[in-house]
Amino acid sequence: MSSDAPSPAEPDFRASRQNGDYPRPQLVRSEWRELDGPWRFAFDDDDRGLAERWHLAADFDRTIIVPFPFESDASGIADTGFHRVVWYSRTLTDADLTAAGYGGAQRSADTRLLLHLGAVDYRAMVWLDGVFLGSHEGGQTPFSFDVTTAIDEAATEHTIVVRAEDDPADVAQPRGKQDWRLDPHSIWYHRTTGIWQPVWLEATPAAGVRLLHFTPDVPAGTVSVRVDLGREPQPGSTVEIRLDYEGKIVGQLTLPASASTRGVIEVTPQRNGQAYEELLWSPENPRLIDATVIVRTPLGDAVDTVASYLGLRSATWGGGRFLLNNRPYYVRSVLNQGYWPESHLASPTPDALRADIVLTKELGFNATRLHQKIEDPRFLYWADRLGLLVWAETPGAFEFSPVAATRLLAEWTAVIERDLSHPSIVTWVPLNESWGVQHIEHDPAMRAFARALVEVTRTLDGSRPVISNDGWEHVDSDIITVHDYESSGVVLEKRYADDDAKRRLLDGFGPAGRRILLDGQQTGDRPVMLTEFGGISFATRYADTDAWGYSHAAGPDDFVARLHAVVDALADSTFLAGYCYTQLADTLQETNGLLSDDRVPKAPVDVLRAIFAGGDPRA
C-alpha cells in the first residue's frame, strides 16, 4: 500500500491525520508495500526443514492469511494443536518493489530495501532468494532486514521464507496469557504462533532515519529529540526538525547530523505561561503536534524526509495522586486482553483496534491496561489520536531462570525503544502478579531482578511512572497497585474507605494473601490504585457450564446491580487514585467482560457509562 504523501524532498505535516493503516505510525514515509495476505505455509512437526533446506524449495502445501496465527479462524488454517515449528513463504514481484519505492527511476545507488516484520512469536529465521538475512527472538517486538544485496537484479520474482519456532512447553519464554495446555483453561487462551503483525517493504536512503524519539518537558516548554540514522552521514550533513500544530510552526531546530543526533526543541507558544495548556495532550483534549524530520546533505539537498507526531504531556505522581500535566487525574481504566475470537492476539482489521478504543471511551473510561500483551503500534496511534491513557505491560514468563530473565529484559527494552514517544502511554509495567518471580518475597535474586527491571526502565525513559510488579509484592514502584476480586460492595467499601484502611491493607497481607509491599517499604506520598477488580462473569455467547469469572451474574439486571455494587464501593475512598475494572471483553471461557467477545455490550452503553464515568471522587 502506498500513501499519497509528498515526495521525500517536501515536508509533510500530516502524520497525526493518517488513516491508521501504517504499521509504524510515528515514523512515516510516503511509499511502502504491505505484504499481508495469502502466503504459502507448512507445519514442521519433525523439525526437519532446516536439515532439508526448505528455504531453497519453499513451495509449501498450505495457504495461510498473514498476519493471522495458524491457530485462528482468520488464518484459514484454524488448527489449535501443538505445532512448535512452522514455515512461511511469499513471492515478491517487481510491482511489490516499485510500490515500496525500489523500482526504476525511484531508486538511486544509495537506496536500501528493508523488509519489516511487526512481530513473530516467538523466534524467527528469514531468507530471501535462499540468502539468510538473519534471525530474531522475542514474540512482541518488530525487526527488520536490509535485503538490498540479497536481491537478484536479473530476476523478476523473489521469494521470502520465514521459519517460526514457538515452543508451548518453554516456560522461560515470555508468553503472557498463551496457554501451555492444549485447550484454554481458567485465564489462559489459545496460543498465537508465528507472524501476527504486519509484514511490509520500504525503500530508504542508506543514511535515512531509523529511529525517532520525542520526550516532552511540559514545565520547560521543550521537547527532547533523538534521531538515529541508518549509517553515519556525510560530514556537514544536517538534521532538520519542524513541529507543526494546525498548520502553524510551533518549533524547529537544525542540528549537525550524526549516526545518533540529539537536541532540545523549544515549543515557542509555551513561553506564554497563561496559554501553555492550550497545546497539552490529555484524554479530554488529545492534541497532537505533527513533526517532520529532514536529513540534508552539506549542499542542503533532502536525503530523507519522514513524518511523525508527538503529544505535549507529563505523567508523574505526588501527594498520593497520579498527575497528568502536573494536575491530579483520577484514572478510570479497564483491562484489555487484546484478543479476538476469530484472530486471537492479531487484530482482525486495523479498524478493530480503533473500535476498541472508541468503545472504551464510550463506556466512560479514560484509560486502558493492556494486559500481558504488547499491542500493535496502530492501537497506540488511535489511543494517541482519540485520547486514551495506556498502561503498557509486557507478557511474563512462567519460570525464574537466567534464560527467562535474559529474554524478558531483552524484549522489554525493545518495547520501550519502540513505544517511548507515544503520549498515550503513561506507565511502564515490566511484571504482573509475580509471574516469573513467584517467590519474590523469599528469594533475593527475584527481588533483585524486579528492581533491575525498574531501574533499566527508568534509565531508558525517566518520563513515566514504573510499576515493579502490578498487583502485589512491590519492590520499587512509583504507583502502588492492588488486585482484589472481592464481590461484595460492602466489603470493598470498608477495605478502601480511608487512611486507616489503607494502613491495614499495605502494612499486612493483601486480598490475595500476598504482601503488597516488600523490603519494609513505606507508602510515602505514592499513589495507590486498585488495578484489577470486578471480573463479574455474565455469559451471553458462551456455554454457562464452561463460563469462568471471579463471581457470576444470574442475568442482565443482576449483572448491572453487581457492577454498581463493586464500582460504587470505591466512590468514597479517601486514598485511591484510580482503578482498573476487569475486563473490557469476554475472552473465550473467561466471560467477565463488559462486552461479549464480538464486542457487543452486555448492558446499554448509557447504563454502563453511568457506572464508570464518574468524576474524581477526591476532587
ROFIRO-65419 format. One record per residue (C-alpha): x, y, z; residue in one letter; residue number from 0. Coordinates in steps of 0.5 Angstrom, whole numbers, plus 500, padded with zeros to 3 digits. Layout:
<rs>
X_Y_Z_a_NUM
...
</rs>
This chain:
<rs>
500_500_500_m_0
503_507_498_s_1
500_513_501_s_2
499_520_498_d_3
504_524_502_a_4
509_529_498_p_5
516_527_496_s_6
522_526_500_p_7
524_533_499_a_8
518_536_502_e_9
516_537_509_p_10
509_533_511_d_11
505_535_517_f_12
500_530_516_r_13
503_524_521_a_14
497_525_526_s_15
492_525_521_r_16
494_518_518_q_17
488_513_517_n_18
491_508_522_g_19
494_503_517_d_20
501_505_517_y_21
505_500_521_p_22
510_504_524_r_23
505_511_526_p_24
511_515_529_q_25
516_514_523_l_26
512_515_517_v_27
515_515_509_r_28
511_516_503_s_29
512_510_500_e_30
511_503_503_w_31
509_496_501_r_32
504_492_505_e_33
506_484_505_l_34
500_482_509_d_35
495_477_505_g_36
496_470_503_p_37
503_466_504_w_38
505_459_503_r_39
505_455_509_f_40
508_449_512_a_41
508_445_519_f_42
515_442_521_d_43
513_438_527_d_44
519_434_526_d_45
523_440_525_d_46
527_437_519_r_47
526_444_515_g_48
533_446_517_l_49
536_440_515_a_50
533_439_509_e_51
534_447_507_r_52
527_448_506_w_53
529_456_505_h_54
531_454_498_l_55
525_450_496_a_56
519_454_499_a_57
513_451_495_d_58
509_449_502_f_59
503_445_501_d_60
498_450_505_r_61
496_457_505_t_62
495_462_511_i_63
493_469_511_i_64
498_473_514_v_65
499_476_519_p_66
494_472_523_f_67
497_466_527_p_68
495_459_525_f_69
491_457_531_e_70
486_463_529_s_71
480_462_524_d_72
482_468_520_a_73
489_465_518_s_74
485_460_514_g_75
488_454_518_i_76
485_454_525_a_77
489_449_528_d_78
490_450_535_t_79
494_444_536_g_80
501_444_538_f_81
506_446_533_h_82
513_448_535_r_83
516_450_528_v_84
512_453_522_v_85
515_456_515_w_86
512_461_511_y_87
514_464_504_s_88
511_469_499_r_89
513_471_492_t_90
516_479_491_l_91
514_482_484_t_92
517_488_481_d_93
511_491_483_a_94
512_490_490_d_95
519_493_490_l_96
516_499_486_t_97
511_500_491_a_98
516_500_496_a_99
520_506_493_g_100
525_501_490_y_101
523_501_483_g_102
526_504_476_g_103
528_512_477_a_104
526_512_484_q_105
532_508_486_r_106
539_511_487_s_107
545_508_488_a_108
544_510_496_d_109
537_507_496_t_110
536_501_501_r_111
531_496_501_l_112
528_494_508_l_113
524_488_510_l_114
520_489_516_h_115
516_484_521_l_116
512_487_526_g_117
512_481_531_a_118
513_474_530_v_119
512_469_536_d_120
517_467_539_y_121
523_466_535_r_122
524_467_527_a_123
529_466_522_m_124
529_470_515_v_125
531_468_508_w_126
531_472_501_l_127
532_468_495_d_128
536_463_499_g_129
540_468_502_v_130
540_468_510_f_131
538_475_512_l_132
538_474_520_g_133
534_472_526_s_134
530_475_532_h_135
528_473_538_e_136
522_476_542_g_137
515_475_540_g_138
512_482_541_q_139
517_487_538_t_140
519_489_531_p_141
525_487_527_f_142
528_489_520_s_143
533_487_515_f_144
537_490_509_d_145
535_486_503_v_146
539_490_498_t_147
545_486_497_t_148
540_479_497_a_149
536_482_491_i_150
538_479_485_d_151
537_484_480_e_152
536_480_474_a_153
530_476_477_a_154
523_479_476_t_155
521_475_482_e_156
524_474_489_h_157
522_469_495_t_158
521_471_502_i_159
522_465_507_v_160
520_465_515_v_161
521_460_520_r_162
518_461_526_a_163
519_457_533_e_164
514_458_539_d_165
515_452_544_d_166
509_452_548_p_167
513_448_554_a_168
518_453_554_d_169
516_457_561_v_170
522_461_560_a_171
519_464_554_q_172
515_471_556_p_173
509_468_554_r_174
503_472_558_g_175
496_469_557_k_176
498_464_552_q_177
496_457_555_d_178
501_452_556_w_179
496_446_556_r_180
493_444_549_l_181
486_447_551_d_182
485_454_554_p_183
483_454_561_h_184
482_459_567_s_185
485_466_565_i_186
489_463_559_w_187
488_463_552_y_188
490_459_545_h_189
497_461_543_r_190
499_466_538_t_191
505_463_534_t_192
509_466_528_g_193
507_472_524_i_194
502_476_528_w_195
503_483_526_q_196
504_487_519_p_197
510_485_514_v_198
512_490_510_w_199
517_493_505_l_200
520_500_505_e_201
526_503_501_a_202
530_508_505_t_203
537_512_504_p_204
543_509_507_a_205
543_515_512_a_206
536_515_513_g_207
532_516_519_v_208
532_509_523_r_209
529_511_530_l_210
526_518_533_l_211
524_519_540_h_212
521_525_543_f_213
521_527_550_t_214
517_533_552_p_215
518_537_558_d_216
512_541_560_v_217
515_546_565_p_218
520_548_561_a_219
516_548_554_g_220
521_544_551_t_221
522_537_547_v_222
528_533_547_s_223
529_529_541_v_224
533_523_539_r_225
534_522_531_v_226
538_515_529_d_227
540_514_522_l_228
542_508_518_g_229
549_510_518_r_230
554_516_519_e_231
552_521_514_p_232
557_525_510_q_233
561_531_514_p_234
557_537_514_g_235
550_534_514_s_236
544_536_518_t_237
538_534_521_v_238
532_539_521_e_239
526_538_526_i_240
520_542_525_r_241
514_542_529_l_242
507_544_527_d_243
500_545_530_y_244
494_546_526_e_245
498_549_520_g_246
503_553_524_k_247
510_552_526_i_248
511_552_534_v_249
518_549_534_g_250
524_548_530_q_251
531_546_530_l_252
537_544_526_t_253
543_540_528_l_254
549_537_525_p_255
548_530_523_a_256
551_524_526_s_257
549_517_527_a_258
545_519_533_s_259
543_526_534_t_260
540_529_540_r_261
538_536_541_g_262
532_540_545_v_263
527_544_541_i_264
523_550_544_e_265
516_550_543_v_266
515_557_542_t_267
508_558_544_p_268
509_555_551_q_269
513_562_553_r_270
506_564_555_n_271
505_562_562_g_272
498_564_561_q_273
497_560_555_a_274
501_554_555_y_275
496_549_557_e_276
493_550_550_e_277
498_545_547_l_278
498_540_552_l_279
495_533_551_w_280
490_529_555_s_281
484_524_554_p_282
480_530_554_e_283
484_534_549_n_284
488_529_545_p_285
492_535_542_r_286
498_532_537_l_287
503_536_534_i_288
506_534_528_d_289
513_533_526_a_290
517_533_520_t_291
525_531_520_v_292
529_532_514_i_293
536_530_513_v_294
540_534_509_r_295
547_534_505_t_296
552_539_506_p_297
549_542_500_l_298
542_543_503_g_299
539_537_499_d_300
534_533_502_a_301
537_526_503_v_302
531_523_507_d_303
524_526_510_t_304
520_523_515_v_305
513_525_518_a_306
512_524_526_s_307
508_527_531_y_308
508_528_539_l_309
504_530_545_g_310
506_535_550_l_311
504_532_557_r_312
507_530_563_s_313
506_523_567_a_314
508_524_574_t_315
506_523_581_w_316
506_526_588_g_317
502_528_594_g_318
498_521_594_g_319
496_522_587_r_320
497_521_579_f_321
499_527_576_l_322
497_529_569_l_323
500_535_566_n_324
502_536_574_n_325
495_536_576_r_326
491_531_580_p_327
488_526_575_y_328
483_520_577_y_329
485_514_573_v_330
478_510_571_r_331
481_504_567_s_332
479_498_564_v_333
483_492_563_l_334
484_490_556_n_335
487_483_554_q_336
487_485_546_g_337
484_478_544_y_338
479_477_539_w_339
476_470_538_p_340
477_470_530_e_341
484_472_530_s_342
487_471_537_h_343
492_477_539_l_344
492_479_532_a_345
487_485_531_s_346
482_482_525_p_347
483_489_522_t_348
487_495_523_p_349
480_499_525_d_350
478_494_530_a_351
484_497_534_l_352
481_504_533_r_353
474_501_535_a_354
476_498_542_d_355
479_505_544_i_356
472_508_542_v_357
468_503_546_l_358
473_504_552_t_359
472_512_552_k_360
464_511_550_e_361
464_506_557_l_362
466_512_561_g_363
474_510_562_f_364
480_515_561_n_365
485_509_561_a_366
486_502_559_t_367
491_497_562_r_368
494_493_556_l_369
494_486_560_h_370
500_481_558_q_371
501_484_551_k_372
505_489_547_i_373
500_492_543_e_374
500_493_535_d_375
503_500_535_p_376
497_502_531_r_377
493_501_537_f_378
497_506_541_l_379
496_511_535_y_380
489_511_536_w_381
490_512_543_a_382
494_518_542_d_383
489_521_537_r_384
483_520_540_l_385
485_521_548_g_386
486_514_552_l_387
491_513_557_l_388
495_507_557_v_389
499_502_562_w_390
504_499_558_a_391
505_492_561_e_392
510_486_558_t_393
508_479_558_p_394
511_475_563_g_395
515_468_563_a_396
513_463_568_f_397
519_461_571_e_398
525_465_574_f_399
532_463_571_s_400
538_466_568_p_401
535_465_561_v_402
528_467_563_a_403
531_474_566_a_404
535_475_560_t_405
530_474_555_r_406
525_479_559_l_407
530_484_560_l_408
532_484_552_a_409
524_484_550_e_410
522_489_555_w_411
528_494_553_t_412
526_493_546_a_413
519_495_547_v_414
521_501_551_i_415
525_503_545_e_416
519_502_540_r_417
514_506_544_d_418
517_511_548_l_419
514_517_544_s_420
507_515_545_h_421
504_521_549_p_422
498_516_551_s_423
503_511_555_i_424
503_514_562_v_425
506_508_566_t_426
511_502_565_w_427
509_495_568_v_428
515_490_567_p_429
512_485_572_l_430
505_483_574_n_431
503_479_580_e_432
510_476_581_s_433
509_472_574_w_434
516_469_573_g_435
518_471_580_v_436
513_467_584_q_437
517_467_590_h_438
520_474_590_i_439
518_475_598_e_440
523_470_600_h_441
528_470_594_d_442
533_476_594_p_443
535_474_587_a_444
528_475_584_m_445
527_482_588_r_446
534_484_585_a_447
531_482_578_f_448
525_486_579_a_449
529_492_582_r_450
533_492_576_a_451
528_492_571_l_452
525_498_574_v_453
532_501_574_e_454
533_500_567_v_455
526_502_565_t_456
528_509_569_r_457
535_509_565_t_458
532_509_558_l_459
526_513_560_d_460
525_517_566_g_461
519_521_564_s_462
514_516_566_r_463
512_512_573_p_464
514_505_573_v_465
511_499_577_i_466
515_494_579_s_467
510_488_580_n_468
503_490_579_d_469
498_487_584_g_470
502_486_590_w_471
510_485_593_e_472
512_491_590_h_473
520_492_591_v_474
520_499_588_d_475
514_502_585_s_476
512_509_583_d_477
505_507_584_i_478
503_502_589_i_479
498_497_586_t_480
493_492_589_v_481
489_487_586_h_482
482_485_589_d_483
477_481_586_y_484
472_481_593_e_485
465_481_590_s_486
462_485_596_s_487
461_492_595_g_488
460_493_603_v_489
467_489_604_v_490
470_493_599_l_491
468_500_601_e_492
471_498_608_k_493
477_496_605_r_494
479_502_601_y_495
475_507_606_a_496
480_512_609_d_497
487_512_611_d_498
486_507_617_d_499
484_502_612_a_500
490_504_607_k_501
495_502_613_r_502
492_496_614_r_503
492_494_607_l_504
499_496_606_l_505
502_494_612_d_506
500_487_612_g_507
498_482_607_f_508
493_484_601_g_509
487_481_599_p_510
490_475_595_a_511
494_473_601_g_512
501_477_599_r_513
504_483_602_r_514
503_489_598_i_515
510_492_600_l_516
517_488_601_l_517
523_490_604_d_518
520_494_609_g_519
518_500_605_q_520
514_506_607_q_521
508_508_602_t_522
510_516_603_g_523
506_520_598_d_524
506_515_593_r_525
499_514_589_p_526
495_507_591_v_527
491_504_586_m_528
486_498_585_l_529
489_496_578_t_530
484_489_578_e_531
478_488_581_f_532
471_486_579_g_533
471_481_574_g_534
464_479_574_i_535
462_473_569_s_536
456_474_565_f_537
456_469_559_a_538
452_472_553_t_539
455_468_548_r_540
459_462_552_y_541
456_456_555_a_542
454_457_562_d_543
457_451_564_t_544
464_453_562_d_545
464_460_563_a_546
469_463_568_w_547
470_469_572_g_548
471_471_579_y_549
464_472_581_s_550
457_470_577_h_551
451_474_575_a_552
445_471_574_a_553
442_476_569_g_554
443_483_566_p_555
439_486_572_d_556
444_482_577_d_557
450_484_572_f_558
448_491_573_v_559
447_491_580_a_560
453_487_581_r_561
457_493_577_l_562
454_498_581_h_563
456_495_588_a_564
463_494_587_v_565
465_501_583_v_566
460_505_588_d_567
464_502_594_a_568
470_506_591_l_569
467_512_591_a_570
468_515_598_d_571
475_512_598_s_572
480_518_601_t_573
486_515_598_f_574
485_511_592_l_575
488_515_586_a_576
484_511_581_g_577
482_504_579_y_578
482_499_573_c_579
476_494_572_y_580
477_487_570_t_581
475_487_564_q_582
473_490_557_l_583
471_484_553_a_584
470_477_554_d_585
476_472_552_t_586
474_465_551_l_587
472_462_557_q_588
473_468_561_e_589
467_471_561_t_590
468_477_565_n_591
468_483_560_g_592
463_489_560_l_593
463_487_552_l_594
462_480_549_s_595
467_477_545_d_596
464_480_539_d_597
465_487_542_r_598
457_488_544_v_599
456_491_551_p_600
452_487_556_k_601
448_493_558_a_602
446_499_555_p_603
452_503_554_v_604
449_509_557_d_605
448_505_563_v_606
455_502_563_l_607
457_509_562_r_608
453_512_568_a_609
457_507_573_i_610
464_508_570_f_611
464_516_568_a_612
464_519_575_g_613
469_524_576_g_614
475_525_581_d_615
472_523_588_p_616
478_526_591_r_617
477_533_588_a_618
</rs>
